[in-house]
Amino acid sequence: MITAIARQPLNIALLLSKRRRVRFVGAMTSLLAAGIFFYGMAITRTDYTIEHIELTSERLPKEFDGYKITHISDLHIGSMVNPEQELRLIAEMCNRLNSDVILFTGDLINIRQEEITPQLEDILRSFRARDGIFSVMGNHDIGLAIKDSITHVPEVNAQQLIDKERRCGWQVLDDKTAYIRRGVDSIAV
């Protein structure tokens, strides 16, 4: 697929012109596009970054001043080349932050809950935050992409993923609200 996309400038040049110069430019553009794709996939694919953002609000209870939230989204474990190594790296990065809470906002998987092997469950269980890990399902997690067989029903797939997340100690917020309390104050998740 990637090579088909990268080849498009050459295809356009071939259709639009019989001149060697235009074909050469199309071929070079295609090579450049393919090079960029492969560089992204092979070299920078695991260059994970942490962005520190400070939020302020007059509505935030004073007990939560300095509260540290780690937000993770769209891991797509099925797309990882070495899921155990990559997920372990992400867990270590998150755990070094010493967060009060980790919020995972969906697309843990690509298509099927089977992408989460027992070894990956162990790594997911290693994420740490003082007030726990909260999770919601993303469009990939609820199984909307499953269309190839009657043995993989989206609702069953989603429930099995929820069960795995709960076994890892995550609190799955399936149309629910949770409260984190500090003294008499609380915030809703």
NUTIGU-942739 format. One record per residue (C-alpha): residue in one letter; x, y, z. Coordinates in nm, 3 decimals, padded with zeros to 5 digits. Layout:
% NUTIGU-942739
rest=A, c1=X, c2=Y, c3=Z
...
This chain:
% NUTIGU-942739
rest=M, c1=00.000, c2=00.000, c3=00.000
rest=I, c1=00.276, c2=00.243, c3=00.095
rest=T, c1=00.466, c2=00.178, c3=-00.225
rest=A, c1=00.142, c2=00.226, c3=-00.422
rest=I, c1=00.093, c2=00.568, c3=-00.262
rest=A, c1=00.456, c2=00.666, c3=-00.311
rest=R, c1=00.438, c2=00.560, c3=-00.676
rest=Q, c1=00.150, c2=00.799, c3=-00.755
rest=P, c1=00.368, c2=01.098, c3=-00.859
rest=L, c1=00.541, c2=00.874, c3=-01.114
rest=N, c1=00.207, c2=00.741, c3=-01.242
rest=I, c1=00.075, c2=01.095, c3=-01.284
rest=A, c1=00.391, c2=01.201, c3=-01.466
rest=L, c1=00.363, c2=00.901, c3=-01.699
rest=L, c1=00.001, c2=00.985, c3=-01.780
rest=L, c1=00.057, c2=01.354, c3=-01.835
rest=S, c1=00.374, c2=01.354, c3=-02.033
rest=K, c1=00.597, c2=01.154, c3=-02.258
rest=R, c1=00.887, c2=01.388, c3=-02.193
rest=R, c1=01.181, c2=01.232, c3=-02.013
rest=R, c1=01.226, c2=01.531, c3=-01.784
rest=V, c1=00.871, c2=01.512, c3=-01.645
rest=R, c1=00.904, c2=01.136, c3=-01.599
rest=F, c1=01.235, c2=01.184, c3=-01.420
rest=V, c1=01.082, c2=01.442, c3=-01.183
rest=G, c1=00.789, c2=01.204, c3=-01.118
rest=A, c1=01.025, c2=00.916, c3=-01.046
rest=M, c1=01.239, c2=01.125, c3=-00.811
rest=T, c1=00.930, c2=01.253, c3=-00.629
rest=S, c1=00.811, c2=00.893, c3=-00.588
rest=L, c1=01.149, c2=00.787, c3=-00.450
rest=L, c1=01.147, c2=01.078, c3=-00.207
rest=A, c1=00.794, c2=00.992, c3=-00.088
rest=A, c1=00.888, c2=00.625, c3=-00.043
rest=G, c1=01.201, c2=00.728, c3=00.146
rest=I, c1=01.001, c2=00.949, c3=00.381
rest=F, c1=00.751, c2=00.670, c3=00.448
rest=F, c1=01.024, c2=00.416, c3=00.522
rest=Y, c1=01.219, c2=00.664, c3=00.738
rest=G, c1=00.907, c2=00.723, c3=00.945
rest=M, c1=00.834, c2=00.351, c3=00.978
rest=A, c1=01.186, c2=00.231, c3=01.046
rest=I, c1=01.370, c2=00.516, c3=01.217
rest=T, c1=01.131, c2=00.752, c3=01.397
rest=R, c1=00.834, c2=00.522, c3=01.459
rest=T, c1=00.921, c2=00.474, c3=01.826
rest=D, c1=01.041, c2=00.828, c3=01.899
rest=Y, c1=00.776, c2=00.874, c3=02.164
rest=T, c1=00.757, c2=01.218, c3=02.320
rest=I, c1=00.616, c2=01.353, c3=02.643
rest=E, c1=00.457, c2=01.693, c3=02.635
rest=H, c1=00.418, c2=01.874, c3=02.965
rest=I, c1=00.111, c2=02.098, c3=02.969
rest=E, c1=00.005, c2=02.299, c3=03.272
rest=L, c1=-00.366, c2=02.363, c3=03.301
rest=T, c1=-00.518, c2=02.615, c3=03.536
rest=S, c1=-00.878, c2=02.666, c3=03.634
rest=E, c1=-01.052, c2=02.859, c3=03.906
rest=R, c1=-01.297, c2=02.569, c3=03.927
rest=L, c1=-01.027, c2=02.318, c3=04.021
rest=P, c1=-01.038, c2=02.240, c3=04.395
rest=K, c1=-00.724, c2=02.350, c3=04.581
rest=E, c1=-00.663, c2=01.993, c3=04.693
rest=F, c1=-00.585, c2=01.912, c3=04.329
rest=D, c1=-00.332, c2=02.189, c3=04.275
rest=G, c1=-00.031, c2=02.022, c3=04.113
rest=Y, c1=-00.228, c2=01.709, c3=04.027
rest=K, c1=-00.039, c2=01.517, c3=03.758
rest=I, c1=-00.234, c2=01.347, c3=03.478
rest=T, c1=-00.077, c2=01.127, c3=03.212
rest=H, c1=-00.285, c2=01.097, c3=02.897
rest=I, c1=-00.224, c2=00.811, c3=02.653
rest=S, c1=-00.415, c2=00.744, c3=02.335
rest=D, c1=-00.405, c2=00.544, c3=02.012
rest=L, c1=-00.139, c2=00.285, c3=02.088
rest=H, c1=-00.273, c2=00.050, c3=01.817
rest=I, c1=-00.078, c2=-00.244, c3=01.956
rest=G, c1=-00.152, c2=-00.450, c3=01.643
rest=S, c1=00.060, c2=-00.207, c3=01.439
rest=M, c1=00.365, c2=-00.235, c3=01.663
rest=V, c1=00.659, c2=-00.424, c3=01.512
rest=N, c1=00.777, c2=-00.549, c3=01.852
rest=P, c1=00.474, c2=-00.496, c3=02.079
rest=E, c1=00.633, c2=-00.625, c3=02.400
rest=Q, c1=00.942, c2=-00.406, c3=02.367
rest=E, c1=00.751, c2=-00.097, c3=02.252
rest=L, c1=00.475, c2=-00.127, c3=02.514
rest=R, c1=00.733, c2=-00.186, c3=02.788
rest=L, c1=00.913, c2=00.134, c3=02.681
rest=I, c1=00.585, c2=00.330, c3=02.694
rest=A, c1=00.502, c2=00.187, c3=03.038
rest=E, c1=00.846, c2=00.281, c3=03.171
rest=M, c1=00.817, c2=00.634, c3=03.032
rest=C, c1=00.474, c2=00.678, c3=03.192
rest=N, c1=00.576, c2=00.529, c3=03.524
rest=R, c1=00.878, c2=00.762, c3=03.551
rest=L, c1=00.635, c2=01.055, c3=03.549
rest=N, c1=00.497, c2=00.951, c3=03.890
rest=S, c1=00.149, c2=01.057, c3=03.786
rest=D, c1=-00.152, c2=01.085, c3=04.008
rest=V, c1=-00.371, c2=00.929, c3=03.738
rest=I, c1=-00.330, c2=00.779, c3=03.392
rest=L, c1=-00.608, c2=00.836, c3=03.140
rest=F, c1=-00.615, c2=00.609, c3=02.840
rest=T, c1=-00.854, c2=00.740, c3=02.576
rest=G, c1=-00.895, c2=00.458, c3=02.330
rest=D, c1=-00.763, c2=00.261, c3=02.036
rest=L, c1=-00.548, c2=00.026, c3=02.236
rest=I, c1=-00.588, c2=-00.225, c3=01.953
rest=N, c1=-00.635, c2=-00.217, c3=01.576
rest=I, c1=-00.910, c2=-00.471, c3=01.523
rest=R, c1=-00.925, c2=-00.769, c3=01.760
rest=Q, c1=-00.873, c2=-00.809, c3=02.132
rest=E, c1=-00.645, c2=-01.106, c3=02.055
rest=E, c1=-00.375, c2=-00.848, c3=01.980
rest=I, c1=-00.341, c2=-00.824, c3=02.359
rest=T, c1=-00.149, c2=-01.141, c3=02.445
rest=P, c1=-00.094, c2=-01.259, c3=02.804
rest=Q, c1=00.258, c2=-01.109, c3=02.788
rest=L, c1=00.114, c2=-00.772, c3=02.683
rest=E, c1=-00.146, c2=-00.795, c3=02.959
rest=D, c1=00.143, c2=-00.825, c3=03.206
rest=I, c1=00.298, c2=-00.509, c3=03.064
rest=L, c1=-00.036, c2=-00.323, c3=03.072
rest=R, c1=-00.065, c2=-00.431, c3=03.436
rest=S, c1=00.271, c2=-00.260, c3=03.505
rest=F, c1=00.140, c2=00.095, c3=03.440
rest=R, c1=00.130, c2=00.281, c3=03.774
rest=A, c1=-00.047, c2=00.591, c3=03.902
rest=R, c1=-00.149, c2=00.683, c3=04.257
rest=D, c1=-00.519, c2=00.712, c3=04.177
rest=G, c1=-00.525, c2=00.440, c3=03.914
rest=I, c1=-00.573, c2=00.406, c3=03.542
rest=F, c1=-00.897, c2=00.501, c3=03.373
rest=S, c1=-00.986, c2=00.388, c3=03.024
rest=V, c1=-01.249, c2=00.447, c3=02.758
rest=M, c1=-01.300, c2=00.257, c3=02.435
rest=G, c1=-01.202, c2=00.402, c3=02.100
rest=N, c1=-01.354, c2=00.323, c3=01.762
rest=H, c1=-01.098, c2=00.047, c3=01.700
rest=D, c1=-01.155, c2=-00.101, c3=02.047
rest=I, c1=-01.528, c2=-00.146, c3=02.001
rest=G, c1=-01.468, c2=-00.362, c3=01.697
rest=L, c1=-01.630, c2=-00.163, c3=01.420
rest=A, c1=-01.358, c2=-00.280, c3=01.181
rest=I, c1=-01.451, c2=-00.648, c3=01.228
rest=K, c1=-01.643, c2=-00.750, c3=00.918
rest=D, c1=-01.477, c2=-01.069, c3=00.803
rest=S, c1=-01.646, c2=-01.347, c3=00.997
rest=I, c1=-01.933, c2=-01.437, c3=01.224
rest=T, c1=-01.687, c2=-01.572, c3=01.483
rest=H, c1=-01.567, c2=-01.219, c3=01.567
rest=V, c1=-01.871, c2=-01.023, c3=01.677
rest=P, c1=-01.783, c2=-00.659, c3=01.753
rest=E, c1=-01.976, c2=-00.650, c3=02.081
rest=V, c1=-01.810, c2=-00.969, c3=02.204
rest=N, c1=-01.466, c2=-00.843, c3=02.096
rest=A, c1=-01.521, c2=-00.515, c3=02.282
rest=Q, c1=-01.639, c2=-00.692, c3=02.598
rest=Q, c1=-01.336, c2=-00.923, c3=02.590
rest=L, c1=-01.106, c2=-00.620, c3=02.560
rest=I, c1=-01.285, c2=-00.451, c3=02.850
rest=D, c1=-01.240, c2=-00.769, c3=03.055
rest=K, c1=-00.866, c2=-00.771, c3=02.976
rest=E, c1=-00.828, c2=-00.405, c3=03.075
rest=R, c1=-01.011, c2=-00.470, c3=03.402
rest=R, c1=-00.787, c2=-00.770, c3=03.474
rest=C, c1=-00.495, c2=-00.528, c3=03.436
rest=G, c1=-00.643, c2=-00.312, c3=03.710
rest=W, c1=-00.775, c2=-00.044, c3=03.477
rest=Q, c1=-01.109, c2=00.119, c3=03.551
rest=V, c1=-01.303, c2=00.110, c3=03.225
rest=L, c1=-01.552, c2=00.395, c3=03.206
rest=D, c1=-01.822, c2=00.247, c3=02.987
rest=D, c1=-02.076, c2=00.532, c3=02.997
rest=K, c1=-01.986, c2=00.583, c3=03.362
rest=T, c1=-01.831, c2=00.856, c3=03.574
rest=A, c1=-01.571, c2=00.799, c3=03.844
rest=Y, c1=-01.469, c2=01.042, c3=04.116
rest=I, c1=-01.123, c2=01.101, c3=04.254
rest=R, c1=-01.132, c2=01.240, c3=04.605
rest=R, c1=-00.887, c2=01.450, c3=04.803
rest=G, c1=-01.024, c2=01.530, c3=05.147
rest=V, c1=-01.371, c2=01.677, c3=05.095
rest=D, c1=-01.299, c2=01.776, c3=04.734
rest=S, c1=-01.329, c2=01.563, c3=04.423
rest=I, c1=-01.292, c2=01.572, c3=04.047
rest=A, c1=-01.497, c2=01.370, c3=03.801
rest=V, c1=-01.344, c2=01.147, c3=03.538
